[in-house]
Amino acid sequence: MHLRSYWLDTSESFVSHSTELPSGNCDVVVVGGGITGTAAALALSKKGARVVVCEAGTVGQAASGRNGGMCNNGFAQDYASLSQRIGTELANRLYVAFDAGVDTVERLVREESIDCDFARHGKIKLAAKPEHFDKLARSQALLAASVDPDTRIVTKAELRDEIGSDRYHGGLIFEKSAGMHVGRYVRGLANAAQARGAHVLEHTPVLALEKTSDTAYVVRTPRGQIRAQQVLLASGVSQVGPFGWIRRRIVPVGAFIIVTEPLPYDRLARLMPARRMATDTKNFVNFFRVTPDHRLLFGGRARFATSNPTSDEKSGLILRQQMATVFPELARVRIDYCWGGMVDMTANRLPRAGQREGVYYSMGYSGHGTHMATLMGTLMGTLMAEIMEGRADLNPWKDFEWPAIPGHFGKPWFLPFVGAWYRLMDTLR
């Protein structure tokens, strides 16, 4: 069993054309070489901007290359509850933004000829308890009436057409959702940006950021320094660099994944006949899908813990047991990959994008990173000039304040307590 990301292990590494910072000034320094940063660099380069991407590790090695490869429209939380809390108009505007994210991924894959097996098989959200199905049904009725008529309910009696398991009590289908090989995707974005002139530098952490005037910054790295007119933070939960303000507002929560050996076609046709992206309604969520090379990917929270090799292996054992509960006939299959990654979670599980003291940021995707990172990276790149000139209406997250999380200073010391609370909630309701 390999303790590394299946997506990164089965895609070609990005090869930078640059080993040093370019001489002179640039228009934009992008901090982070994940999906947000590479999508922004691509969009900016298309507009003729001089762009430098500073990635502390390698392209896609963090959350962008360590997720489930799902482009799921719809919210992680219950739509009915969210719309009641923030209002139907705002909830629908944000919902449309999630849809636009999936559309943007599809467009870039097509325009840049990125070979990443993008396919819209849809998503099914599975009711872990009978009462959860009632909530899904209420949400679907509201969705169909106001913002997404392409959703539908599947009863428990109909569920065998969607999943070969008796574990669940019905589901809600989102037809617009998609899946892809996310390793090939993020590295494809980096290649496309580089081909248009962006300097994409790996192993180049930003160590300091200094504003020298109203219109200029000095960005310091181990390779030297560079002056930029604008800076975009696309670093997610990175613990590298002078970004303590961000770290107090994001909780890095571990998500863990296992991938089986390749499975026979007839078995996959029985277990996942529609090939949808699947997720359930628990707080300790499970999600699963079929990979392009006919394996089952099975992931989830497993443990409220950070990701490291020991933690990943412990979580993998839990996920194997959970997978066998959902699909008993997979109890003895070989597990080829097991890894973890850190999800940049905000307090209300909605992304944040905007600017602080002149520096732009986009992050906090809370488990919807593949498509929302693409949308927001593209938006921040393509429309940065318009936003700076007052077009703040272009940002779908502009209405959200972002206060610091009380007691959080960058290290998630409270994760075990949060995990215990969510386990209790999963038991009680």
Disulfide bonds with the S-S distance in Angstrom:
none
